[in-house]
Amino acid sequence: MGAVAPEELARLWTQDEVTIERAIGQIVQQLVTIQVSLDRQAQALGQLRREMSTLIAPSGDSADKGKRVRQEK
């Protein structure tokens, strides 16, 4: 049995159409779904931060910074 949407579970609960055991089971299923999503988002954010840090990091060739190149005529 799949997890019931939280709104539907609340409706069933208020109408006494769901047992305590089933409600707890549904809540646990929803918690697992939320945790998996959160873990994936945290992993994606970490990857994005790593990629951004490589884009904004200094080039490491500081000797050439600010030097003008003379153009030959």
N, C-alpha and C positions, 0 to 999 in steps of 0.2 A: 504494500500500500504506500502510495506517495504521500508526501507531506501536504497538509492542507494549508492554504494561505492563512496568514495570521488573522485577517479580518473575518474569514469564514470560521476559523476556530473560535474566535471571540463570540461570534454570533451563536454558534452551536453551544458554547459554554453558558451563555446567558439564558439560553432556552432549555437548559438541562438536557441537551441531546447528545452529550459526549461524557464518557466516564473519565474519572480522574486519571486512570492508567493510560487511556488513549490520548488524553490531553497532554500528559507528560511525554509520551512517545512522540507526539507531533512537535512539541516544543524542542525536544532533543534533536529531531530531524532538522528543524529550522536552524537550530544553533550550529549544527555541523555544516549546513549549507552556508551560513553566514561566515563561519570560521574559514572555510575553504576559500571563499571569495576574498575575505580580508587578507589571507596569506598570499594569494595570487596578486592582489593589488600592492601589497607591501613589496613583493618580489619585483614587480614591474616598476615601482617607484625607485627602488634601489638601483635597478638597471638604468633607468632614466637619469638618475643622479650621477652614476658612473659615466654615462655617455656625455652628459653636460659638462662634467669636470674635465673631460679630455678636450672638449671644444673650447673651453674658456681658459685652459691652462696656458701659461706662457710657453713660447716656442722653444725656449732653452738656448737660443742663439742670441744672447744678450749683447754680444760684441757688435753686432750689426744694427742694433736698434738705434734709430735716430740718425743713422748715417745717410748722407745724401750721396747719390751716385751722380758723378759728373757725366753729362752727355757729351759725346764728341760731335763736333760739327763737320 
